[in-house]
């Protein structure tokens, strides 16, 4: 399944996959799949306007397929389907 956009553009309702490889510093299996239930945008106090435009979402809360609610940095997430 191909990602349609990176996690820093995730919106509530999007289907995502998450899996962070610390060795390669990229998204890699094993994946966690879930639905975005909340996002936290980057703060103008900590980021420049250019950084916010480039990567607006900092954190996402995910309801996983196992029923857990987890929080991840958006860089660790890929959007694979947009919510309605």
C-alpha positions, 0 to 999 in steps of 0.5 A: 500500500502506497502512502499518499502524503506524509504524516505532517499533513495528516487530518482527523479521520485519515487512515495511517500507518506508523513504524519508525526504523531507528537504524535507517531513520525512516518508516519501515515495518512492522507497521501499526495501522490506525485512524487519526483522532486528533492532531497538534499543529506546530506552535508559532512560538517554537517554529518559523512561519516557513517551517509551519507551512512546510510541516504543519502537524507536529503530533498525531493521536491514533486509534489503532486497529488493536483499539489502543489510542497512541500518540506519535510524532507526525514524521513517523506516520504516512497517510495511506487513505484520506478520511471523509 
